[in-house]
Structures are given as C-alpha cells and as structure tokens.
C-alpha cells in the first residue's frame, strides 16, 4: 500500500470552481472591455501595459485572477482610442518624442542604440516614456559615458524584452517641442543580445529600430 500524501499537499477542489492560482475564464466581450479600459489608462495617464491591465481589473470590479488580454490586444485598443480622441494632437506628440529619442541615440551612438516600444510602433503620446536599448561590449561603459558628460541619471532594474531583469539608466530629458521633461530609459544589454533583439514580434513587425531606421521613419512621416 502506497504511503498517503502529506497533508500539506492535499488540495480541496470544488466542482466547477477554479483551483487556487488558476485564471478565471472570460468571454470575448469581457476581454475586450479590459483591453479598452487598459488602453484608456495607457493614453490618458501614461501607464505601461502591465500596470494598466491590472488597474483595469480593479476599475471594472473584476477578480484579480481574471485572465488578462495580451499586449497586442491592448495595443489595438490604444490605436482605436487615439484615432477617436487624440487624432489632432498625437501625431505631433509622437514626432516630438521620436526626435528626442533620435537626439539621445545620437549621443549614445557608440553603444548601438535601438528604440522600441510605443515611440517606435507609433502609439506614443506626450505622457509616454522613451525606451532605448544599448548593446555594449562593456556593461559599465554606457554609465561611464553619462558620468563623463555630467548627466544626472537614476540606475534601476527593469524587465527586458526576454522577461529578464535588465539595468536601466533613467534620465529626465527636456523636450523643446513639448515644453516638458520626458523620461528616457537607457536599457543596458550585452552585445550578444543584439541578434535576438531584432527577431520579428508576434505581429511580424521589427520590434525596434537603430539610428538609421528611426531617421527613415521620421523622414517618412514628414511626407504624410
């Protein structure tokens, strides 16, 4: 006769109820509602996608275990929200942020900068931060460059594009076009990470662009 399981491992199940830690199923309309609520927070309050989705659950009175829409679904709602409510202002704000990103990428050109996120994909507003990935031979070289140029920065750890913890050097950069300071985050990666950084995302898009790619993007927007 086999030994009984330890009592600490015995789980009580209720027929029809999710077990502890399992996401609560939801229908398509609920998923869309969460994505739309999160999109409003992204655009109107400048929240990142993760915090916006969690806040949307609370605002809608849903369980914290409710399954969340993915980032692509939230991004689709962000684009719809911008088209409906921000079409007159967002293109100019996006251009200002791209020009500021270009300025910082030129300053940090020695470290193979690539811009990603909302600034690269075109959903950024004046409340959005700028995320620039640096691919360095020496992980401390970018920080030393900031020190040498007397740039005030705050080191922190953030989630990288593979879900890992990555060092970020965060600065407050003045945007002349917007008349305010914008958060610019320089994420420090090893040079070996560059190859994986350019793999297409779930939508088949290039997830980030280098200096030349950002310049082309800015030039193409001038013709529209």
N, CA, C and O of each residue as an XYZ file, in Angstrom:
896
protein
N       0.850     -1.192      0.000
C       0.000      0.000      0.000
C       0.889      1.247      0.000
O       1.809      1.364      0.810
N       0.605      2.174     -0.916
C       1.438      3.368     -1.010
C       1.168      4.302      0.157
O       0.076      4.328      0.725
N       2.188      5.062      0.492
C       2.067      5.989      1.610
C       1.125      7.133      1.242
O       1.096      7.569      0.091
N       0.344      7.627      2.233
C      -0.552      8.758      1.944
C       0.244     10.011      1.654
O       1.369     10.168      2.129
N      -0.351     10.915      0.863
C       0.289     12.187      0.577
C       0.342     13.018      1.840
O      -0.568     12.933      2.665
N       1.388     13.825      2.018
C       1.426     14.733      3.175
C       0.223     15.664      3.141
O      -0.231     16.083      2.076
N      -0.285     15.978      4.329
C      -1.478     16.812      4.408
C      -1.260     18.176      3.783
O      -2.209     18.788      3.293
N      -0.006     18.672      3.791
C       0.274     19.995      3.239
C       0.104     20.023      1.732
O       0.003     21.096      1.135
N       0.071     18.829      1.101
C      -0.064     18.786     -0.346
C      -1.474     18.453     -0.791
O      -1.752     18.419     -1.989
N      -2.376     18.206      0.165
C      -3.745     17.866     -0.183
C      -4.494     19.140     -0.533
O      -4.525     20.078      0.263
N      -5.105     19.185     -1.732
C      -5.862     20.338     -2.187
C      -7.332     19.991     -2.205
O      -7.716     18.892     -2.606
N      -8.145     20.920     -1.775
C      -9.587     20.746     -1.801
C     -10.127     21.359     -3.078
O      -9.866     22.530     -3.352
N     -10.877     20.594     -3.870
C     -11.456     21.078     -5.105
C     -12.959     21.172     -4.959
O     -13.584     20.329     -4.316
N     -13.536     22.202     -5.557
C     -14.974     22.356     -5.623
C     -15.372     22.193     -7.074
O     -14.814     22.868     -7.940
N     -16.312     21.322     -7.365
C     -16.693     21.056     -8.736
C     -17.148     22.356     -9.410
O     -18.010     23.075     -8.905
N     -16.534     22.631    -10.577
C     -16.931     23.802    -11.342
C     -16.188     25.073    -10.957
O     -16.345     26.088    -11.635
N     -15.379     25.061     -9.885
C     -14.666     26.270     -9.462
C     -13.197     26.141     -9.826
O     -12.661     25.033     -9.815
N     -12.525     27.258    -10.152
C     -11.104     27.179    -10.471
C     -10.289     26.902     -9.225
O     -10.643     27.340     -8.130
N      -9.184     26.163     -9.396
C      -8.310     25.944     -8.251
C      -7.474     27.180     -8.015
O      -7.396     28.072     -8.859
N      -6.844     27.217     -6.842
C      -6.083     28.392     -6.434
C      -4.990     28.710     -7.453
O      -4.209     27.835     -7.829
N      -4.940     29.957     -7.893
C      -3.914     30.383     -8.826
C      -4.302     30.261    -10.279
O      -3.604     30.795    -11.142
N      -5.398     29.573    -10.584
C      -5.805     29.425    -11.974
C      -6.548     30.670    -12.433
O      -7.338     31.233    -11.675
N      -6.304     31.108    -13.670
C      -7.006     32.264    -14.195
C      -8.478     31.963    -14.387
O      -8.840     30.866    -14.814
N      -9.314     32.914    -14.078
C     -10.747     32.761    -14.262
C     -11.071     32.931    -15.736
O     -10.679     33.935    -16.330
N     -11.783     31.970    -16.354
C     -12.117     32.110    -17.763
C     -12.982     33.348    -17.987
O     -13.705     33.789    -17.094
N     -12.892     33.897    -19.198
C     -13.725     35.049    -19.503
C     -14.151     34.981    -20.952
O     -13.482     34.366    -21.782
N     -15.282     35.625    -21.254
C     -15.737     35.632    -22.625
C     -15.039     36.743    -23.393
O     -14.319     37.562    -22.822
N     -15.268     36.750    -24.698
C     -14.565     37.713    -25.563
C     -14.931     39.148    -25.224
O     -14.075     40.031    -25.276
N     -16.183     39.392    -24.878
C     -16.605     40.756    -24.585
C     -15.919     41.293    -23.330
O     -15.566     42.471    -23.283
N     -15.723     40.450    -22.309
C     -15.034     40.873    -21.098
C     -13.572     41.177    -21.399
O     -13.010     42.153    -20.901
N     -12.972     40.334    -22.212
C     -11.575     40.539    -22.598
C     -11.416     41.880    -23.325
O     -10.476     42.632    -23.070
N     -12.340     42.156    -24.220
C     -12.295     43.416    -24.966
C     -12.514     44.605    -24.029
O     -11.897     45.657    -24.196
N     -13.393     44.431    -23.050
C     -13.671     45.503    -22.101
C     -12.428     45.831    -21.276
O     -12.128     47.001    -21.037
N     -11.704     44.795    -20.840
C     -10.472     45.010    -20.077
C      -9.434     45.719    -20.952
O      -8.780     46.662    -20.506
N      -9.288     45.261    -22.191
C      -8.314     45.868    -23.097
C      -8.640     47.332    -23.355
O      -7.739     48.170    -23.399
N      -9.924     47.648    -23.526
C     -10.338     49.027    -23.786
C     -10.084     49.907    -22.563
O      -9.618     51.039    -22.693
N     -10.392     49.381    -21.372
C     -10.159     50.152    -20.145
C      -8.662     50.377    -19.934
O      -8.245     51.459    -19.522
N      -7.858     49.355    -20.217
C      -6.410     49.493    -20.086
C      -5.875     50.505    -21.094
O      -4.988     51.295    -20.768
N      -6.406     50.488    -22.309
C      -5.953     51.412    -23.351
C      -6.191     52.859    -22.935
O      -5.341     53.721    -23.160
N      -7.342     53.125    -22.332
C      -7.630     54.482    -21.881
C      -6.592     54.925    -20.852
O      -6.142     56.070    -20.885
N      -6.209     54.035    -19.945
C      -5.213     54.363    -18.930
C      -3.831     54.587    -19.545
O      -3.070     55.443    -19.094
N      -3.526     53.820    -20.563
C      -2.246     53.997    -21.259
C      -2.165     55.374    -21.893
O      -1.154     56.066    -21.773
N      -3.237     55.768    -22.571
C      -3.222     57.034    -23.304
C      -3.410     58.230    -22.371
O      -2.685     59.219    -22.479
N      -4.376     58.146    -21.459
C      -4.739     59.295    -20.636
C      -3.843     59.493    -19.418
O      -3.692     60.615    -18.934
N      -3.239     58.392    -18.912
C      -2.426     58.509    -17.704
C      -0.972     58.092    -17.908
O      -0.157     58.215    -16.993
N      -0.642     57.602    -19.095
C       0.732     57.229    -19.377
C       1.188     55.946    -18.720
O       2.391     55.735    -18.567
N       0.258     55.071    -18.322
C       0.642     53.809    -17.691
C       1.237     52.867    -18.719
O       0.892     52.918    -19.900
N       2.145     52.000    -18.255
C       2.632     50.916    -19.093
C       1.556     49.835    -19.175
O       0.617     49.831    -18.380
N       1.691     48.927    -20.131
C       0.619     47.965    -20.392
C       0.309     47.070    -19.197
O      -0.860     46.843    -18.884
N       1.343     46.557    -18.525
C       1.107     45.660    -17.394
C       0.319     46.319    -16.280
O      -0.734     45.810    -15.898
N       0.800     47.448    -15.740
C       0.033     48.149    -14.706
C      -1.349     48.578    -15.177
O      -2.301     48.558    -14.397
N      -1.472     48.967    -16.448
C      -2.775     49.403    -16.966
C      -3.777     48.253    -16.961
O      -4.948     48.457    -16.640
N      -3.336     47.061    -17.309
C      -4.249     45.908    -17.307
C      -4.687     45.562    -15.895
O      -5.857     45.259    -15.659
N      -3.750     45.608    -14.955
C      -4.115     45.285    -13.570
C      -5.042     46.346    -12.982
O      -5.980     46.024    -12.253
N      -4.779     47.606    -13.300
C      -5.656     48.683    -12.834
C      -7.051     48.553    -13.463
O      -8.058     48.808    -12.803
N      -7.105     48.156    -14.733
C      -8.390     47.984    -15.411
C      -9.247     46.934    -14.708
O     -10.462     47.096    -14.596
N      -8.621     45.865    -14.238
C      -9.367     44.841    -13.498
C     -10.025     45.456    -12.271
O     -11.202     45.214    -12.005
N      -9.268     46.248    -11.529
C      -9.821     46.868    -10.322
C     -10.930     47.854    -10.677
O     -11.974     47.878    -10.026
N     -10.707     48.658    -11.699
C     -11.706     49.652    -12.082
C     -13.006     49.006    -12.536
O     -14.085     49.563    -12.338
N     -12.899     47.829    -13.143
C     -14.080     47.125    -13.636
C     -14.687     46.203    -12.585
O     -15.712     45.568    -12.833
N     -14.061     46.127    -11.417
C     -14.581     45.279    -10.348
C     -14.438     43.796    -10.614
O     -15.251     42.998    -10.145
N     -13.404     43.414    -11.366
C     -13.201     42.008    -11.710
C     -12.184     41.365    -10.775
O     -11.373     42.051    -10.152
N     -12.238     40.057    -10.688
C     -11.310     39.314     -9.844
C      -9.881     39.515    -10.324
O      -9.623     39.629    -11.522
N      -8.957     39.556     -9.370
C      -7.543     39.700     -9.721
C      -7.023     38.476    -10.466
O      -5.948     38.524    -11.063
N      -7.791     37.361    -10.434
C      -7.387     36.147    -11.146
C      -7.966     36.088    -12.560
O      -7.730     35.127    -13.292
N      -8.717     37.108    -12.938
C      -9.283     37.121    -14.280
C      -8.162     37.148    -15.322
O      -7.220     37.934    -15.212
N      -8.272     36.290    -16.320
C      -7.258     36.252    -17.382
C      -7.214     37.588    -18.109
O      -8.250     38.184    -18.402
N      -6.012     38.046    -18.392
C      -5.823     39.362    -18.988
C      -5.646     39.267    -20.505
O      -5.137     38.264    -21.005
N      -6.059     40.296    -21.234
C      -5.745     40.350    -22.670
C      -4.245     40.485    -22.859
O      -3.543     40.981    -21.978
N      -3.757     40.047    -24.003
C      -2.320     40.197    -24.242
C      -2.008     41.615    -24.724
O      -2.914     42.405    -24.991
N      -0.735     41.920    -24.828
C      -0.332     43.281    -25.170
C      -0.773     43.690    -26.569
O      -1.089     44.856    -26.804
N      -0.797     42.741    -27.499
C      -1.255     43.073    -28.851
C      -2.716     43.509    -28.839
O      -3.100     44.414    -29.580
N      -3.531     42.871    -28.005
C      -4.943     43.245    -27.912
C      -5.111     44.629    -27.285
O      -5.967     45.409    -27.702
N      -4.293     44.922    -26.290
C      -4.341     46.254    -25.692
C      -3.852     47.300    -26.698
O      -4.435     48.378    -26.808
N      -2.800     46.984    -27.419
C      -2.279     47.939    -28.406
C      -3.326     48.272    -29.467
O      -3.440     49.423    -29.888
N      -4.087     47.270    -29.897
C      -5.142     47.526    -30.883
C      -6.161     48.520    -30.335
O      -6.639     49.390    -31.063
N      -6.495     48.389    -29.043
C      -7.440     49.319    -28.425
C      -6.812     50.704    -28.238
O      -7.498     51.721    -28.345
N      -5.509     50.738    -27.958
C      -4.814     52.022    -27.854
C      -4.900     52.771    -29.178
O      -5.177     53.970    -29.201
N      -4.665     52.070    -30.272
C      -4.742     52.709    -31.592
C      -6.149     53.228    -31.870
O      -6.317     54.321    -32.410
N      -7.155     52.445    -31.502
C      -8.538     52.892    -31.692
C      -8.835     54.126    -30.845
O      -9.483     55.063    -31.313
N      -8.363     54.127    -29.604
C      -8.612     55.254    -28.701
C      -7.943     56.523    -29.241
O      -8.543     57.598    -29.235
N      -6.721     56.392    -29.700
C      -6.003     57.549    -30.252
C      -6.728     58.084    -31.482
O      -6.875     59.295    -31.644
N      -7.179     57.178    -32.347
C      -7.880     57.607    -33.558
C      -9.163     58.361    -33.228
O      -9.536     59.299    -33.933
N      -9.839     57.949    -32.153
C     -11.108     58.571    -31.783
C     -10.932     59.890    -31.035
O     -11.656     60.851    -31.291
N      -9.978     59.937    -30.116
C      -9.906     61.058    -29.179
C      -8.653     61.923    -29.284
O      -8.627     63.031    -28.749
N      -7.622     61.439    -29.958
C      -6.350     62.171    -29.943
C      -5.779     62.395    -31.341
O      -4.597     62.707    -31.485
N      -6.588     62.243    -32.344
C      -6.084     62.317    -33.719
C      -5.494     63.671    -34.060
O      -4.622     63.761    -34.925
N      -5.952     64.733    -33.395
C      -5.467     66.080    -33.703
C      -4.138     66.405    -33.038
O      -3.416     67.292    -33.494
N      -3.809     65.690    -31.959
C      -2.615     66.037    -31.183
C      -1.538     64.955    -31.188
O      -0.350     65.273    -31.135
N      -1.927     63.695    -31.251
C      -0.967     62.610    -31.080
C       0.145     62.566    -32.137
O       1.295     62.307    -31.781
N      -0.150     62.807    -33.412
C       0.948     62.751    -34.393
C       2.079     63.735    -34.091
O       3.250     63.396    -34.263
N       1.746     64.942    -33.646
C       2.779     65.918    -33.314
C       3.545     65.508    -32.063
O       4.759     65.689    -31.979
N       2.820     64.954    -31.092
C       3.484     64.487    -29.874
C       4.417     63.318    -30.182
O       5.527     63.248    -29.656
N       3.967     62.414    -31.025
C       4.791     61.271    -31.418
C       6.064     61.741    -32.116
O       7.153     61.245    -31.827
N       5.930     62.678    -33.016
C       7.100     63.196    -33.724
C       8.091     63.830    -32.747
O       9.301     63.632    -32.863
N       7.569     64.591    -31.786
C       8.451     65.219    -30.797
C       9.216     64.170    -30.003
O      10.405     64.340    -29.734
N       8.548     63.097    -29.631
C       9.208     62.032    -28.877
C      10.238     61.300    -29.735
O      11.308     60.932    -29.248
N       9.920     61.094    -30.991
C      10.884     60.431    -31.875
C      12.115     61.299    -32.088
O      13.230     60.781    -32.159
N      11.934     62.603    -32.190
C      13.077     63.496    -32.341
C      13.939     63.509    -31.075
O      15.166     63.577    -31.149
N      13.284     63.443    -29.919
C      14.038     63.385    -28.665
C      14.780     62.058    -28.553
O      15.924     62.021    -28.099
N      14.140     60.979    -28.961
C      14.809     59.675    -28.966
C      16.012     59.699    -29.904
O      17.072     59.166    -29.578
N      15.841     60.316    -31.059
C      16.941     60.415    -32.012
C      18.120     61.175    -31.412
O      19.276     60.792    -31.588
N      17.810     62.255    -30.703
C      18.856     63.054    -30.057
C      19.664     62.214    -29.080
O      20.892     62.293    -29.055
N      18.970     61.403    -28.269
C      19.680     60.584    -27.287
C      20.393     59.406    -27.934
O      21.448     58.981    -27.463
N      19.828     58.883    -28.997
C      20.506     57.796    -29.703
C      21.785     58.298    -30.358
O      22.780     57.574    -30.408
N      21.771     59.522    -30.857
C      22.992     60.103    -31.424
C      24.044     60.311    -30.337
O      25.232     60.089    -30.569
N      23.607     60.737    -29.147
C      24.550     60.905    -28.037
C      25.182     59.571    -27.639
O      26.358     59.508    -27.279
N      24.385     58.514    -27.708
C      24.847     57.197    -27.256
C      25.170     56.279    -28.436
O      25.098     55.057    -28.310
N      25.522     56.861    -29.569
C      25.718     56.084    -30.795
C      26.789     55.007    -30.650
O      26.722     53.983    -31.332
N      27.769     55.215    -29.781
C      28.850     54.242    -29.604
C      28.343     52.921    -29.038
O      29.047     51.913    -29.092
N      27.120     52.918    -28.493
C      26.617     51.731    -27.816
C      25.474     51.052    -28.582
O      24.643     50.359    -27.996
N      25.451     51.268    -29.901
C      24.494     50.602    -30.801
C      23.044     50.761    -30.313
O      22.372     49.760    -30.066
N      22.560     51.976    -30.173
C      21.217     52.179    -29.614
C      20.102     51.740    -30.562
O      20.200     51.896    -31.779
N      19.058     51.196    -29.981
C      17.834     50.840    -30.697
C      16.647     51.340    -29.883
O      16.620     51.180    -28.662
N      15.683     51.934    -30.538
C      14.488     52.417    -29.854
C      13.354     51.419    -30.086
O      13.192     50.877    -31.179
N      12.575     51.193    -29.029
C      11.453     50.263    -29.150
C      10.208     50.854    -28.499
O      10.134     52.056    -28.240
N       9.243     49.996    -28.243
C       8.043     50.419    -27.527
C       7.144     51.327    -28.337
O       7.155     51.308    -29.568
N       6.356     52.132    -27.615
C       5.333     52.975    -28.244
C       5.933     54.026    -29.172
O       5.317     54.387    -30.174
N       7.122     54.517    -28.852
C       7.754     55.523    -29.705
C       8.101     54.921    -31.068
O       7.943     55.578    -32.097
N       8.564     53.701    -31.073
C       8.901     53.021    -32.323
C       7.641     52.588    -33.075
O       7.563     52.748    -34.293
N       6.663     52.046    -32.365
C       5.473     51.497    -33.027
C       4.405     52.540    -33.344
O       3.439     52.238    -34.045
N       4.566     53.761    -32.836
C       3.679     54.829    -33.261
C       2.478     55.098    -32.391
O       1.556     55.789    -32.826
N       2.450     54.576    -31.168
C       1.307     54.800    -30.278
C       1.650     55.720    -29.112
O       0.843     55.862    -28.193
N       2.808     56.339    -29.123
C       3.235     57.180    -28.008
C       2.496     58.516    -28.000
O       2.143     59.052    -29.051
N       2.268     59.043    -26.802
C       1.744     60.394    -26.601
C       2.725     61.139    -25.696
O       3.748     60.584    -25.295
N       2.416     62.383    -25.380
C       3.305     63.192    -24.536
C       3.490     62.590    -23.145
O       4.424     62.969    -22.438
N       2.628     61.664    -22.737
C       2.767     61.020    -21.433
C       3.635     59.760    -21.490
O       3.904     59.146    -20.457
N       4.064     59.381    -22.669
C       4.851     58.154    -22.831
C       6.325     58.413    -22.537
O       6.848     59.489    -22.829
N       6.983     57.423    -21.959
C       8.428     57.459    -21.799
C       9.093     56.879    -23.046
O       8.449     56.228    -23.868
N      10.380     57.128    -23.164
C      11.170     56.630    -24.291
C      12.074     55.511    -23.782
O      12.752     55.662    -22.766
N      12.076     54.384    -24.500
C      12.903     53.235    -24.113
C      13.910     52.955    -25.226
O      13.543     52.637    -26.358
N      15.191     53.083    -24.871
C      16.271     52.864    -25.822
C      17.152     51.745    -25.296
O      17.650     51.808    -24.172
N      17.340     50.711    -26.124
C      18.214     49.602    -25.741
C      19.627     49.874    -26.251
O      19.821     50.224    -27.415
N      20.605     49.710    -25.369
C      22.018     49.862    -25.713
C      22.672     48.482    -25.680
O      22.425     47.698    -24.764
N      23.500     48.188    -26.673
C      24.158     46.878    -26.747
C      25.662     47.114    -26.651
O      26.314     47.547    -27.601
N      26.184     46.811    -25.464
C      27.528     47.271    -25.082
C      28.526     46.119    -24.989
O      28.191     45.006    -24.583
N      29.762     46.425    -25.380
C      30.860     45.476    -25.148
C      31.150     45.347    -23.660
O      31.472     44.266    -23.168
N      31.033     46.463    -22.951
C      31.277     46.515    -21.513
C      30.022     47.080    -20.860
O      29.595     48.183    -21.201
N      29.433     46.350    -19.937
C      28.148     46.747    -19.362
C      28.210     48.075    -18.616
O      27.181     48.722    -18.424
N      29.410     48.491    -18.191
C      29.549     49.749    -17.449
C      29.906     50.938    -18.339
O      29.918     52.076    -17.870
N      30.193     50.689    -19.606
C      30.688     51.757    -20.471
C      29.650     52.851    -20.707
O      30.005     54.027    -20.777
N      28.366     52.482    -20.833
C      27.325     53.490    -21.057
C      27.179     54.384    -19.827
O      27.035     55.600    -19.945
N      27.218     53.772    -18.659
C      27.102     54.545    -17.427
C      28.285     55.501    -17.275
O      28.110     56.646    -16.858
N      29.475     55.036    -17.609
C      30.657     55.886    -17.531
C      30.529     57.070    -18.488
O      30.950     58.182    -18.170
N      29.942     56.822    -19.665
C      29.757     57.908    -20.632
C      28.833     58.985    -20.072
O      29.087     60.173    -20.267
N      27.773     58.594    -19.384
C      26.874     59.570    -18.774
C      27.594     60.372    -17.696
O      27.429     61.588    -17.597
N      28.391     59.680    -16.893
C      29.145     60.358    -15.830
C      30.126     61.360    -16.436
O      30.247     62.488    -15.958
N      30.828     60.937    -17.495
C      31.819     61.813    -18.130
C      31.177     63.073    -18.699
O      31.818     64.122    -18.767
N      29.904     62.973    -19.111
C      29.211     64.126    -19.685
C      28.328     64.834    -18.651
O      27.502     65.677    -18.999
N      28.517     64.478    -17.376
C      27.823     65.141    -16.262
C      26.298     65.067    -16.406
O      25.587     66.037    -16.145
N      25.821     63.907    -16.821
C      24.378     63.684    -16.969
C      23.846     63.067    -15.679
O      24.355     62.047    -15.216
N      22.833     63.681    -15.109
C      22.177     63.104    -13.935
C      21.296     61.944    -14.378
O      20.501     62.079    -15.308
N      21.438     60.814    -13.715
C      20.653     59.635    -14.082
C      20.343     58.831    -12.827
O      20.970     59.000    -11.781
N      19.365     57.962    -12.965
C      18.985     57.075    -11.864
C      19.079     55.628    -12.335
O      18.348     55.236    -13.245
N      19.953     54.829    -11.745
C      20.024     53.416    -12.131
C      18.862     52.640    -11.510
O      18.474     52.888    -10.368
N      18.326     51.717    -12.264
C      17.234     50.880    -11.768
C      17.222     49.572    -12.550
O      17.902     49.440    -13.567
N      16.458     48.625    -12.073
C      16.294     47.360    -12.783
C      14.887     47.322    -13.375
O      13.910     47.621    -12.689
N      14.793     46.954    -14.652
C      13.506     46.870    -15.331
C      13.413     45.527    -16.034
O      14.403     44.803    -16.144
N      12.219     45.199    -16.508
C      12.014     43.955    -17.239
C      12.438     44.133    -18.689
O      11.968     45.043    -19.372
N      13.320     43.269    -19.156
C      13.826     43.351    -20.522
C      12.926     42.676    -21.523
O      11.854     42.182    -21.173
N      13.362     42.652    -22.787
C      12.487     42.131    -23.839
C      12.368     40.615    -23.835
O      11.541     40.067    -24.565
N      13.168     39.925    -23.035
C      13.001     38.487    -22.853
C      12.392     38.152    -21.491
O      12.348     36.986    -21.100
N      11.922     39.174    -20.769
C      11.339     38.949    -19.454
C      12.349     38.935    -18.331
O      11.980     38.750    -17.171
N      13.615     39.128    -18.652
C      14.673     39.117    -17.642
C      14.848     40.506    -17.048
O      14.354     41.487    -17.605
N      15.548     40.597    -15.922
C      15.841     41.875    -15.299
C      17.063     42.504    -15.977
O      18.100     41.863    -16.145
N      16.911     43.768    -16.359
C      17.960     44.471    -17.089
C      18.216     45.813    -16.400
O      17.286     46.461    -15.919
N      19.475     46.217    -16.359
C      19.790     47.524    -15.784
C      19.349     48.632    -16.734
O      19.580     48.556    -17.940
N      18.710     49.662    -16.177
C      18.311     50.827    -16.953
C      18.898     52.075    -16.313
O      18.916     52.212    -15.090
N      19.372     52.970    -17.146
C      19.865     54.272    -16.702
C      18.812     55.291    -17.122
O      18.669     55.582    -18.309
N      18.082     55.830    -16.165
C      16.921     56.675    -16.457
C      17.269     58.141    -16.265
O      17.851     58.528    -15.252
N      16.902     58.954    -17.255
C      17.170     60.392    -17.198
C      15.884     61.154    -17.493
O      14.957     60.625    -18.106
N      15.847     62.407    -17.046
C      14.756     63.325    -17.387
C      15.294     64.257    -18.473
O      16.196     65.060    -18.234
N      14.724     64.130    -19.665
C      15.220     64.892    -20.805
C      14.193     65.932    -21.227
O      13.006     65.629    -21.348
N      14.652     67.150    -21.447
C      13.753     68.234    -21.842
C      13.402     68.115    -23.318
O      14.282     67.983    -24.169
N      12.104     68.164    -23.612
C      11.634     68.220    -24.995
C      11.227     69.652    -25.299
O      10.274     70.176    -24.723
N      11.953     70.271    -26.201
C      11.622     71.647    -26.563
C      10.263     71.716    -27.253
O       9.502     72.658    -27.032
N       9.958     70.737    -28.075
C       8.700     70.747    -28.815
C       7.496     70.597    -27.890
O       6.452     71.206    -28.125
N       7.637     69.793    -26.845
C       6.526     69.557    -25.925
C       6.539     70.510    -24.744
O       5.531     70.660    -24.054
N       7.686     71.162    -24.504
C       7.784     72.098    -23.390
C       7.745     71.427    -22.031
O       7.254     72.013    -21.066
N       8.253     70.210    -21.940
C       8.271     69.493    -20.668
C       9.353     68.424    -20.693
O       9.953     68.148    -21.731
N       9.591     67.823    -19.520
C      10.587     66.767    -19.426
C       9.952     65.415    -19.696
O       8.811     65.157    -19.315
N      10.712     64.563    -20.356
C      10.272     63.224    -20.721
C      11.231     62.209    -20.105
O      12.441     62.433    -20.086
N      10.705     61.109    -19.608
C      11.564     60.044    -19.098
C      12.206     59.274    -20.243
O      11.520     58.750    -21.120
N      13.527     59.215    -20.219
C      14.281     58.436    -21.208
C      15.015     57.332    -20.455
O      15.793     57.604    -19.541
N      14.765     56.102    -20.842
C      15.340     54.949    -20.148
C      16.315     54.233    -21.086
O      15.922     53.742    -22.144
N      17.563     54.181    -20.695
C      18.610     53.524    -21.469
C      18.833     52.135    -20.882
O      19.420     52.004    -19.808
N      18.377     51.111    -21.568
C      18.473     49.737    -21.078
C      19.782     49.123    -21.573
O      20.066     49.120    -22.770
N      20.563     48.613    -20.645
C      21.916     48.149    -20.961
C      21.915     46.635    -21.172
O      21.605     45.867    -20.262
N      22.270     46.222    -22.396
C      22.371     44.810    -22.763
C      23.791     44.486    -23.186
O      24.574     45.377    -23.516
N      24.111     43.206    -23.174
C      25.375     42.745    -23.745
C      25.272     42.789    -25.269
O      24.177     42.703    -25.824
N      26.397     42.923    -25.931
C      26.411     42.957    -27.387
C      25.809     41.688    -27.984
O      25.168     41.738    -29.034
N      26.010     40.566    -27.327
C      25.486     39.295    -27.835
C      23.961     39.267    -27.898
O      23.386     38.458    -28.626
N      23.306     40.139    -27.144
C      21.844     40.164    -27.138
C      21.254     40.833    -28.378
O      20.048     40.749    -28.610
N      22.082     41.488    -29.164
C      21.577     42.259    -30.298
C      20.894     41.374    -31.333
O      19.873     41.759    -31.904
N      21.449     40.200    -31.576
C      20.870     39.325    -32.603
C      19.423     38.965    -32.276
O      18.550     39.050    -33.140
N      19.168     38.566    -31.035
C      17.805     38.196    -30.656
C      16.864     39.379    -30.558
O      15.646     39.213    -30.623
N      17.419     40.578    -30.400
C      16.589     41.765    -30.230
C      15.851     42.158    -31.495
O      14.885     42.918    -31.430
N      16.283     41.658    -32.646
C      15.701     42.079    -33.916
C      14.764     41.026    -34.528
O      14.306     41.188    -35.659
N      14.485     39.969    -33.796
C      13.537     38.979    -34.306
C      12.139     39.580    -34.367
O      11.756     40.324    -33.464
N      11.370     39.277    -35.407
C      10.011     39.836    -35.528
C       9.152     39.491    -34.322
O       9.303     38.426    -33.723
N       8.245     40.406    -33.968
C       7.346     40.152    -32.846
C       6.160     39.315    -33.303
O       6.147     38.811    -34.426
N       5.166     39.165    -32.436
C       4.017     38.302    -32.732
C       3.220     38.788    -33.934
O       2.513     38.005    -34.568
N       3.329     40.077    -34.251
C       2.625     40.634    -35.405
C       3.499     40.670    -36.654
O       3.095     41.200    -37.689
N       4.701     40.102    -36.547
C       5.605     40.077    -37.692
C       6.358     41.372    -37.915
O       6.969     41.555    -38.967
N       6.327     42.287    -36.934
C       6.987     43.576    -37.066
C       8.403     43.528    -36.509
O       8.713     42.706    -35.646
N       9.258     44.413    -37.006
C      10.553     44.614    -36.374
C      10.316     45.301    -35.037
O       9.745     46.392    -35.012
N      10.732     44.703    -33.930
C      10.349     45.228    -32.611
C      11.070     46.503    -32.188
O      10.650     47.152    -31.230
N      12.137     46.875    -32.877
C      12.895     48.078    -32.511
C      13.743     48.481    -33.707
O      13.983     47.686    -34.616
N      14.191     49.730    -33.689
C      14.981     50.208    -34.814
C      16.220     50.941    -34.367
O      16.245     51.536    -33.290
N      17.260     50.901    -35.203
C      18.504     51.599    -34.883
C      18.422     53.055    -35.354
O      17.367     53.512    -35.792
N      19.521     53.763    -35.263
C      19.549     55.179    -35.633
C      19.061     55.406    -37.059
O      18.217     56.268    -37.299
N      19.585     54.642    -37.992
C      19.219     54.833    -39.389
C      17.733     54.561    -39.607
O      17.068     55.277    -40.356
N      17.219     53.526    -38.952
C      15.804     53.187    -39.109
C      14.906     54.267    -38.538
O      13.867     54.582    -39.119
N      15.294     54.841    -37.399
C      14.482     55.912    -36.817
C      14.522     57.162    -37.689
O      13.503     57.834    -37.855
N      15.695     57.482    -38.250
C      15.768     58.631    -39.152
C      14.839     58.437    -40.352
O      14.139     59.367    -40.752
N      14.832     57.232    -40.927
C      13.947     56.967    -42.072
C      12.492     57.108    -41.675
O      11.681     57.639    -42.434
N      12.163     56.631    -40.482
C      10.783     56.713    -40.012
C      10.347     58.167    -39.855
O       9.241     58.534    -40.252
N      11.204     58.982    -39.284
C      10.889     60.398    -39.095
C      10.732     61.094    -40.444
O       9.821     61.903    -40.622
N      11.608     60.786    -41.390
C      11.523     61.388    -42.720
C      10.247     60.971    -43.440
O       9.620     61.776    -44.129
N       9.872     59.715    -43.276
C       8.652     59.244    -43.947
C       7.409     59.914    -43.397
O       6.445     60.127    -44.132
N       7.413     60.250    -42.109
C       6.263     60.926    -41.504
C       6.129     62.354    -42.023
O       5.020     62.886    -42.062
N       7.218     62.978    -42.417
C       7.160     64.350    -42.925
C       6.388     64.426    -44.229
O       5.823     65.468    -44.559
N       6.360     63.324    -44.974
C       5.709     63.321    -46.288
C       4.222     63.036    -46.204
O       3.534     63.058    -47.225
N       3.703     62.766    -44.993
C       2.286     62.409    -44.851
C       1.445     63.637    -44.552
O       0.228     63.530    -44.400
